[in-house]
């Protein structure tokens, strides 16, 4: 018997059974790597290798190999850090908040989004570590550890230290949440495997037996972790915004940053999820599990958060004018019409205008348009961070100290390194881990009344 809601579109199409779900997802893990996967992995490793050389030169030659100067002391490093942290936001929102709100459409996309979160935070971590110059010496000083220097403690009043606590907590909770969700699926692969593969997935599944009590504990832990992770969705990027908002620099000293940064993080995170899933569903032939319904709902979230970001941009301009503070007014005039105006208007076009196209159903249900706009959004969000950081610094209160920032090949190489790292990790995940949460998708199939046998 096949039952289908008359109001809502089915979240799993193609008349799939529970057995089909297991077969379709497990065979991507069990089969030999496809040529397309090998090609993508080769490109990713090429980027990683080139980027690793740039990292080596950075560590060997020092931070002076970046394009920083006395006026612009932060540039691509902090821009890329904030960008990667923002990309990691959608995973926790999809996994935690949508779980608490019982949104079943998250079930096909939460696994990949959670993985993306973890990999993005790993990429973000590279920038503060490398900015230390000698991270093997300086990294420990970012932690409040007892020492023999008097004791020399970290500055607990600094938002940079708050970043350490917030992002490490976010990473830890996200990693545990992601792995807990993988355990039942690892057990499914274990039960189908033989030899060494069975031993590996048996170890990863932690002895999962599928008993009623085991499932009960699993669901309890998932809810507890969702409750812990939900405040992190709001707090992490709020604290990242404090890196700027607690300063007195025009363009940074503003109270709108926390909600503005959180909305922007969700905005860019969902765009990256769309970019990755549109490719994954095509390559792995998962169109019956990651459907156009999922794409449309994510596009609506991008449209809403993009509108919030647009309102924040306009509010910034209004408050700068209304404040009557000459330095603040000039900072925003410089953004709009100064030497970096091209970056500002690129940001406005990508982040404010392009998401409004999703008001049209034909566009938000079009795969090609969705893919292009998702990339445009992430380009725009990178420009947003660049505009906030570089254009606020390069012209300060003293015209004699004004300077321009020009990135060097090392700046670009380190950024490429994080791309290579991100996609290498994601491709390995997509090949050796189930990219869709089988256990949860099976509950959708059962709930719709479809057959559970062949």
C-alpha positions as MATLAB code, in Angstrom:
seq = 'XXXXXXXXXXXXXXXXXXXXXXXXXXXXXXXXXXXXXXXXXXXXXXXXXXXXXXXXXXXXXXXXXXXXXXXXXXXXXXXXXXXXXXXXXXXXXXXXXXXXXXXXXXXXXXXXXXXXXXXXXXXXXXXXXXXXXXXXXXXXXXXXXXXXXXXXXXXXXXXXXXXXXXXXXXXXXXXXXXXXXXXXXXXXXXXXXXXXXXXXXXXXXXXXXXXXXXXXXXXXXXXXXXXXXXXXXXXXXXXXXXXXXXXXXXXXXXXXXXXXXXXXXXXXXXXXXXXXXXXXXXXXXXXXXXXXXXXXXXXXXXXXXXXXXXXXXXXXXXXXXXXXXXXXXXXXXXXXXXXXXXXXXXXXXXXXXXXXXXXXXXXXXXXXXXXXXXXXXXXXXXXXXXXXXXXXXXXXXXXXXXXXXXXXXXXXXXXXXXXXXXXXXXXXXXXXXXXXXXXXXXXXXXXXXXXXXX';
ca = [
       0.000    0.000    0.000;
       1.314    3.439   -0.912;
       0.024    6.451    1.016;
       0.910   10.000    0.167;
      -0.023   13.266    1.898;
      -2.307   15.445   -0.168;
      -0.863   18.662    1.267;
       2.874   17.976    1.491;
       5.054   16.608   -1.249;
       6.785   13.291   -0.426;
      10.285   13.653    1.033;
      11.396   10.349   -0.519;
      10.253    9.699   -4.077;
      10.440    6.724   -6.414;
       8.333    4.369   -4.292;
      11.345    3.354   -2.191;
      11.169    0.577    0.377;
      13.291    0.242    3.509;
      15.413   -2.332    1.687;
      15.913    0.100   -1.212;
      17.136    2.781    1.196;
      19.781    0.432    2.605;
      20.879   -0.735   -0.847;
      20.987    2.702   -2.486;
      23.084    4.312    0.241;
      25.307    1.394    1.267;
      26.368    0.565   -2.274;
      28.024    3.997   -2.571;
      30.265    2.964    0.309;
      30.779   -0.636   -0.847;
      31.519   -0.137   -4.545;
      34.901    0.790   -5.994;
      35.619    4.502   -6.368;
      34.115    5.901   -9.572;
      36.256    7.727  -12.116;
      34.443   10.975  -11.311;
      35.331   10.562   -7.616;
      38.977    9.823   -8.448;
      39.169   12.879  -10.714;
      37.599   15.136   -8.088;
      39.927   13.717   -5.430;
      42.966   14.301   -7.664;
      41.992   17.959   -8.198;
      41.380   18.411   -4.475;
      44.738   16.855   -3.583;
      46.391   19.106   -6.177;
      44.928   22.175   -4.458;
      45.959   20.781   -1.081;
      49.544   20.178   -2.264;
      49.927   23.670   -3.725;
      48.375   25.154   -0.598;
      50.655   23.084    1.641;
      53.673   24.634   -0.119;
      52.235   28.110    0.551;
      51.774   27.165    4.216;
      55.371   25.926    4.333;
      56.638   29.219    2.890;
      54.490   31.142    5.371;
      55.898   29.245    8.351;
      59.450   29.392    6.980;
      59.486   33.071    5.932;
      57.072   34.426    8.544;
      53.877   36.475    8.510;
      55.691   39.142    6.483;
      55.044   36.994    3.409;
      51.378   38.012    3.693;
      50.323   41.342    2.239;
      49.727   42.919    5.667;
      51.127   46.316    6.609;
      51.124   48.641    9.628;
      47.659   49.960    8.826;
      45.953   46.766    7.617;
      47.052   44.280   10.259;
      44.152   41.933    9.573;
      43.116   41.033    6.037;
      42.736   37.714    4.222;
      43.531   35.625    7.289;
      40.656   36.877    9.461;
      38.390   37.261    6.401;
      38.829   33.592    5.550;
      38.539   32.555    9.197;
      35.145   34.250    9.617;
      34.010   32.953    6.207;
      34.766   29.329    7.078;
      33.175   29.607   10.529;
      30.048   31.005    8.870;
      29.895   28.139    6.391;
      29.924   25.708    9.299;
      26.704   27.145   10.748;
      24.104   25.432    8.573;
      25.036   21.938    9.764;
      24.178   22.602   13.393;
      21.036   24.511   12.485;
      19.782   21.647   10.280;
      20.754   18.973   12.801;
      19.825   20.591   16.094;
      17.174   23.267   15.643;
      15.223   21.464   12.925;
      15.377   18.259   15.003;
      13.853   20.055   17.991;
      11.157   21.481   15.726;
      10.511   17.982   14.282;
      11.161   19.055   10.696;
      11.383   15.753    8.825;
      12.785   17.266    5.641;
      16.158   17.679    7.369;
      16.675   13.895    7.505;
      18.114   13.484    4.007;
      20.503   16.419    4.258;
      21.612   16.561    7.899;
      24.481   14.059    7.579;
      26.284   15.953    4.807;
      25.561   19.303    6.478;
      27.034   18.090    9.791;
      30.153   16.809    8.016;
      30.476   20.132    6.216;
      30.294   21.927    9.581;
      33.159   19.915   11.040;
      35.377   20.253    7.975;
      34.679   24.003    7.706;
      35.644   24.570   11.352;
      38.870   22.597   10.789;
      39.638   24.903    7.842;
      38.815   27.997    9.913;
      41.187   26.817   12.647;
      44.154   26.990   10.260;
      44.116   30.791   10.085;
      44.509   31.733   13.780;
      47.096   28.965   14.152;
      49.134   30.178   11.178;
      48.773   33.806   12.254;
      50.666   32.921   15.427;
      53.773   32.601   13.255;
      55.130   29.675   15.264;
      51.993   27.747   16.295;
      53.992   24.933   17.891;
      55.013   27.519   20.499;
      52.117   29.965   20.519;
      49.089   27.644   20.325;
      49.279   26.653   23.998;
      49.217   30.318   25.036;
      45.676   30.611   23.681;
      44.559   28.242   26.461;
      44.323   29.159   30.173;
      46.896   26.566   31.271;
      48.982   26.757   34.479;
      52.567   27.743   33.729;
      55.811   28.798   35.367;
      55.761   32.386   34.097;
      54.280   33.954   37.098;
      51.564   32.657   36.173;
      51.060   34.233   32.754;
      47.328   33.981   32.046;
      45.340   34.729   28.948;
      43.283   37.912   28.798;
      39.790   36.778   29.721;
      38.412   40.167   28.655;
      39.463   39.607   25.053;
      36.876   38.397   22.522;
      39.727   36.562   20.770;
      39.875   34.246   23.794;
      36.099   33.931   23.761;
      36.530   32.697   20.184;
      38.778   29.900   21.409;
      36.182   28.694   23.914;
      33.154   29.168   21.640;
      34.575   27.521   18.532;
      36.229   24.620   20.390;
      32.912   23.925   22.151;
      31.039   24.210   18.861;
      33.451   21.829   17.157;
      33.309   19.286   19.996;
      29.504   19.205   20.212;
      29.133   19.086   16.411;
      31.650   16.230   16.144;
      29.891   14.155   18.824;
      26.473   14.902   17.303;
      27.675   13.853   13.846;
      29.321   10.657   15.054;
      26.386    9.580   17.240;
      24.141    9.809   14.170;
      26.570    7.662   12.164;
      26.630    4.722   14.600;
      23.395    2.953   13.453;
      24.455    3.334    9.811;
      27.935    1.979   10.532;
      26.214   -1.062   12.071;
      24.140   -1.520    8.901;
      27.287   -1.474    6.738;
      29.003   -3.830    9.223;
      26.227   -6.370    8.893;
      26.573   -6.371    5.085;
      30.378   -6.453    5.031;
      32.957   -9.224    5.326;
      36.610   -9.489    6.290;
      38.594   -6.367    7.179;
      35.758   -4.019    6.175;
      33.467   -5.734    8.668;
      36.044   -5.317   11.450;
      36.554   -1.616   10.664;
      32.850   -0.760   10.564;
      32.255   -3.059   13.548;
      34.733   -0.973   15.546;
      33.175    2.287   14.334;
      29.659    1.102   15.278;
      30.615    0.613   18.956;
      28.795   -2.715   19.207;
      25.408   -1.344   18.112;
      22.797   -4.099   18.416;
      19.607   -2.311   17.320;
      17.687   -3.250   20.484;
      14.743   -1.125   21.618;
      16.686    0.120   24.662;
      19.641    1.059   22.412;
      17.370    3.080   20.114;
      15.764    4.757   23.130;
      19.155    5.842   24.461;
      20.226    6.963   20.994;
      17.175    9.213   20.622;
      17.650   10.619   24.138;
      21.293   11.477   23.467;
      20.336   13.061   20.126;
      17.801   15.328   21.844;
      20.238   16.277   24.618;
      22.955   17.140   22.085;
      20.422   19.096   20.005;
      19.530   21.089   23.108;
      23.213   21.807   23.782;
      23.959   22.673   20.161;
      21.014   25.031   19.638;
      22.460   27.909   21.738;
      25.759   27.424   19.901;
      24.105   28.303   16.587;
      23.456   31.764   18.008;
      26.456   32.160   20.311;
      29.390   31.158   18.099;
      29.011   33.754   15.372;
      27.836   36.282   17.951;
      31.180   35.877   19.715;
      33.032   36.003   16.384;
      31.289   39.331   15.715;
      32.582   40.608   19.074;
      36.104   40.471   17.596;
      35.031   43.608   15.751;
      32.061   45.053   17.657;
      34.002   45.497   20.927;
      36.573   47.732   19.214;
      36.294   51.498   18.667;
      37.168   51.411   14.962;
      34.540   53.091   12.727;
      32.714   50.430   10.750;
      33.245   47.850   13.485;
      31.900   49.530   16.618;
      28.232   48.668   16.129;
      25.656   46.713   18.107;
      23.973   45.227   15.031;
      26.880   42.858   14.389;
      25.745   39.838   16.483;
      22.337   39.198   14.795;
      23.762   40.371   11.458;
      26.652   37.876   11.667;
      24.378   35.003   12.740;
      21.971   35.615    9.838;
      24.920   35.881    7.442;
      26.411   32.635    8.743;
      23.158   30.717    8.221;
      22.841   32.383    4.812;
      26.304   31.286    3.631;
      26.083   27.887    5.342;
      22.898   26.900    3.531;
      24.394   28.113    0.253;
      27.394   25.800    0.703;
      25.125   22.881    1.677;
      23.209   23.427   -1.560;
      26.410   23.592   -3.616;
      27.676   20.293   -2.213;
      24.370   18.412   -2.202;
      23.426   19.352   -5.759;
      26.649   17.742   -6.950;
      26.389   14.770   -4.561;
      22.806   13.906   -5.518;
      23.739   13.928   -9.203;
      26.985   11.938   -8.943;
      25.585    9.372   -6.479;
      22.132    9.251   -8.156;
      20.325   10.240   -4.954;
      17.590   12.315   -6.586;
      14.894   10.215   -4.846;
      16.299   11.124   -1.417;
      17.503   14.707   -1.918;
      14.502   15.971   -3.807;
      13.448   19.286   -5.283;
      11.349   19.773   -2.150;
      14.551   19.864   -0.073;
      16.117   22.303   -2.519;
      13.106   24.610   -2.457;
      12.940   24.719    1.347;
      16.647   25.537    1.582;
      16.241   28.219   -1.078;
      13.461   29.802    0.982;
      15.786   29.917    4.016;
      18.491   31.525    1.855;
      15.955   34.051    0.591;
      14.820   34.962    4.139;
      18.320   35.178    5.658;
      19.535   37.090    2.591;
      16.763   39.617    3.168;
      17.794   39.939    6.829;
      21.386   40.561    5.759;
      20.175   43.173    3.258;
      18.225   44.992    5.987;
      21.376   44.896    8.160;
      23.418   46.537    5.380;
      20.863   49.331    5.002;
      20.616   49.743    8.798;
      24.390   50.147    9.012;
      24.304   52.947    6.451;
      21.390   54.662    8.209;
      22.973   54.470   11.680;
      26.273   55.821   10.336;
      24.403   58.813    8.927;
      22.124   59.239   11.972;
      25.005   58.981   14.484;
      26.490   62.299   13.398;
      29.959   60.850   14.023;
      32.221   62.058   11.231;
      34.574   59.069   11.419;
      31.687   56.602   11.206;
      30.112   58.455    8.295;
      33.374   58.536    6.385;
      33.986   54.814    6.993;
      30.762   53.935    5.174;
      31.218   56.596    2.499;
      34.630   55.058    1.857;
      33.047   51.603    1.533;
      30.540   52.829   -1.015;
      32.752   55.098   -3.099;
      36.367   54.520   -2.030;
      39.097   52.421   -3.661;
      37.420   49.202   -2.468;
      33.957   50.200   -3.732;
      34.114   47.315   -6.228;
      34.151   44.887   -3.287;
      31.221   46.647   -1.592;
      29.021   46.616   -4.681;
      29.977   42.992   -5.416;
      28.823   42.177   -1.884;
      25.529   44.022   -2.340;
      24.843   42.376   -5.697;
      25.649   38.842   -4.541;
      24.072   38.966   -1.067;
      21.069   41.260   -1.471;
      19.951   41.098   -5.103;
      20.694   37.477   -6.122;
      18.720   35.761   -3.262;
      15.622   37.805   -4.168;
      15.368   35.755   -7.349;
      14.140   32.897   -5.152;
      10.816   34.703   -4.740;
      10.019   33.178   -8.135;
       9.077   29.505   -7.828;
      10.458   28.690  -11.273;
      13.904   29.855  -10.177;
      13.947   28.282   -6.718;
      12.895   24.946   -8.222;
      15.468   25.111  -11.000;
      18.597   23.043  -10.313;
      20.980   25.066  -12.497;
      19.777   28.417  -11.129;
      19.999   27.150   -7.549;
      23.555   25.905   -8.083;
      24.723   29.186   -9.634;
      23.069   31.375   -6.985;
      24.452   29.225   -4.139;
      27.982   29.879   -5.430;
      27.252   33.587   -5.961;
      26.019   33.850   -2.356;
      29.228   32.400   -0.941;
      31.322   34.690   -3.121;
      29.261   37.599   -1.798;
      29.682   36.490    1.817;
      33.445   36.390    1.359;
      33.297   39.950    0.022;
      31.180   40.964    3.031;
      33.907   39.873    5.451;
      36.582   41.513    3.267;
      34.636   44.792    3.177;
      34.051   44.813    6.943;
      37.688   44.100    7.764;
      39.898   45.697    5.120;
      37.894   48.805    4.222;
      37.441   49.654    7.910;
      41.192   49.416    8.534;
      42.884   50.794    5.448;
      41.737   54.378    6.096;
      41.770   55.205    9.790;
      41.708   58.503   11.698;
      45.104   59.630   10.364;
      45.226   60.232    6.573;
      49.029   59.971    6.748;
      48.726   56.303    7.735;
      46.228   55.330    5.026;
      47.332   52.276    3.041;
      46.025   49.719    0.582;
      46.081   45.966    1.053;
      47.296   43.781   -1.807;
      47.248   40.000   -1.255;
      50.408   38.058   -2.062;
      50.549   34.595   -3.604;
      51.014   33.242   -0.061;
      47.710   34.832    1.034;
      45.980   33.155   -1.889;
      47.904   29.897   -1.446;
      46.853   29.482    2.190;
      43.224   30.089    1.183;
      43.592   27.469   -1.578;
      45.084   25.124    1.024;
      41.883   25.294    3.074;
      39.794   24.591   -0.034;
      41.940   21.551   -0.800;
      41.651   20.394    2.815;
      37.874   20.900    2.889;
      37.117   19.068   -0.353;
      39.589   16.251    0.383;
      37.864   15.600    3.702;
      34.405   15.877    2.145;
      35.222   13.484   -0.723;
      36.666   10.936    1.726;
      33.526   11.266    3.842;
      31.240   10.858    0.808;
      33.060    7.692   -0.265;
      33.634    5.828    2.996;
      30.743    7.071    5.157;
      27.007    6.913    4.338;
      26.272   10.380    2.984;
      22.573   10.168    3.928;
      21.224    9.155    7.335;
      19.716    5.761    6.516;
      18.091    5.217    9.916;
      16.154    8.499    9.775;
      15.218    8.243    6.094;
      13.755    4.781    6.778;
      11.459    6.387    9.335;
      10.132    8.665    6.562;
       9.486    5.650    4.331;
       7.638    3.856    7.129;
       5.662    6.968    8.064;
       4.365    7.366    4.513;
       2.992    3.836    4.615;
       5.201    2.403    1.871;
       6.063   -1.271    1.701;
       8.907   -2.438    3.907;
       9.764   -5.566    1.880;
      10.479   -6.500   -1.705;
];
